[in-house]
Structure formats: structure tokens, C-alpha cells
Amino acid sequence: MEASANFRIDRHYLRANFDDWLVSASRLRRWQRQFAALLIPTGIAMLVAGTTTVQILGAAALILSAVELLEFYWYRSKWISGRLSARRMEGESIAMKFDDGGVEIVGPRSQGRITWQGFVGARDSPGGINLQFGDGLSIYVPKSSIDPPDAAATILALAAGGN
């Protein structure tokens, strides 16, 4: 197998990484927006429904909805900004070459090679593959950057079976 991936580390890349994590790995945060959205009609219905106690609960539901939505978007923004500032790589390009022996990674400040046995797992998501090579260490590879595109399934299988 011969394949490559080239991508830039920027806000768009990190947002795609976050959104894919939300769908494929998050346990509770993935439901935060839906929970907040559900509270809006519930709170409105309670405000309109009647008694003072129910109206107070409705107002509380609307406030909780706003807090949940704001916290979600604040967390995502903080997550992206934190990674950009910690890595100081905004706009930098990463080139990866995949073959039967492993992955060669070339970045602006380093380069290296990881054999397939060096990966502890891989997680597939709608927009990319998260290659995991240590305790909390991983690299997100957008599927749109993989050439040829059909190599994504092979890369996923080789990285997932590495351990």
C-alpha cells in the first residue's frame, strides 16, 4: 500500500477534529446542544402553561438552555485556541506517507517514522481518522487529505491492528 496525506494545521482543521471527536468519541458533550435545544420549547411551554411555580421553572429551563449553549461554544473555542497556542503551528503543513511498514510524518519542525506496531489504536469518524500512538497522543488525519481516497480504510485497519 502506498498513500499520502497533506494538510495544514489551522482553525478549520482543529474544528473538523473537534466535530469528529464529538460524533465518534464524546460520551456526554455530544448531547449538550441537543439538551439545550430541548430545554427551549420546554421552558417556553412552561412559561405559557400557567401557575407561577411552573413559570419560574420554565424561566429556569430557558436560562439553563442558554448557559449550556454558551458553555458548549466557549469550550469548543477554548479547545481550538488552546491547541493553536500550545503548538504554535497555525498555518503549518504536515505531510504523511503511508506504506506497508508504517507512517512517515514530516512537519515544519520535525520528522519521523512510526511503524504500524507503534500505534495503540485508530478511531474512524465521518471526516477523518484519529491515529493513536500513545497515552493521549494522537494525530487527526482528514479523509479529504488522503490520496488515494480508498486508502483510508486500509490505514485505519493497519493502525487499529498495530498493537
N, C-alpha and C positions, 0 to 999 in steps of 0.2 A: 504494500500500500504506500502510495506517495500522495501527500496532500499538504496544503499550506493554509495559513490564516494570517491576515494582516489587518490590524485595527488600531485606532487611536484612543488613548485614554482621555476622555473628556466627560462633560456632564451628560451628554447623550448616552455614552457607553455605560456610565455608572447608573443612570436612571433605568436603562434596559436591564442591567444586572439586578438592581433592586426590585424592579417589577417582576422579573423572572423568579427571584428568590421568594417574593410574596406569593406567587402562584404555586411554586413547586416545593418550598421548604418551610415556610412560615406556618406555625400552628395556630396562633390566635390573631396576630396582626392582620392577616389576610381578610379577616371578617370585620375589622374595625370600621371601615367605611360603610359596609352594609348595615352593621348595627346602628351606626349614627343615622343612616338614611331611614331605617325602620322607626327610629325614635321620632322623626319629624312628623309623619302623619299621626302617629300615636299621640304625641304631645298636642297637636292641633285638635284632634278629636276630643281629647280630654279637656282642653280649654273651652271648646264649644259645648261639650256634653252637659255641663251642669253645675253641680254643687261647688262650693268654694274649695273644699278639700281636694276634689278631683281636678279643679282648675289649677291649684297650686302644684299638684303632681304633674299636670300637663306642662306647666311652665318649667318645672324641674327637668322633665324629659327633653324639652327643647334646648335648655341650657346644656344638659349633658350631651346632646347631639352636637351642638356647636363645639363644645370642648373636645369631644372625640375627633371630630373632623380637623380642627385646628391642630391637635396633637399629632394626628397621623401625618399631615403635610409638613409640620415642623420637624418631626422625626426623620422623614424622608430627606428633607433639605439638609438637616444636620448630618445625616449619614453620608450623603453625597459630598458635601463640603468638607467633612472630616477626612474622607479618603483622598480628596484632591489636595488638601493642605498637607496631609501626612506624607504623601508620596511625592509631592511636588513634580508631578508628571503630566499636568494638563497639556494636551496637545501633542504629547509624545507618541510615537508609533511603536508598536510591538509586532514583530514578525515571528511566526511559528512555522516549523516544518515538521510534519508527522511522517514517520515511516514505520516499518515493522519492528524496529528496535526501540522506539520511543519518540520523544519530542525534543526538538532543538528550539530554544527560545532566545531571541535577540532583541534587546531593548536598548534604550539610549545610554544606559549606564552599566549594563552587564549583559552577559550571555552565558548560556549553559545548556546542558542536556539532561533530561530525566528519562530513564528507561521506564517502560510500562510497569515494571515491578515496583518502581518508586512511588506510584500513585496508590492512595489508600481508598480511592473511590471516584465516582463521577456521578453527577446528577444532571439528568436531562430536563430541559424546560422548554417552553414554547419558542423562545428566541435564541437560546444558546445552550452551551454545555459548560458546567462548572467542574473543572478538573481539580480534584482534591489531592494534595500531596503532602499533607501533614496535619497536625492538630490545629485546625482552624485556618490553615493555609490553603488557598485555592486560587485559581485563575479562571475568570469567566471568558469564554470564547464565543462571540456572537456567531450564530449559524450562518448569517449572511456573509461573514468574512471567510468561511471555509471554502476552499477550491480544491477539488470539485465538490459541489454541494452534497453529493451522495456519500461522501467520506465521513460525514458527521456520525452516522450510525456505527461505523467501524471504529472511529475514535472513541466513542462512548463505550463500546464493548471492550476495547483493549484497556482503557483506563479503569473501568469498573472491575475488570478481571485481573488487574495488576497485582493485587495483594494475595 
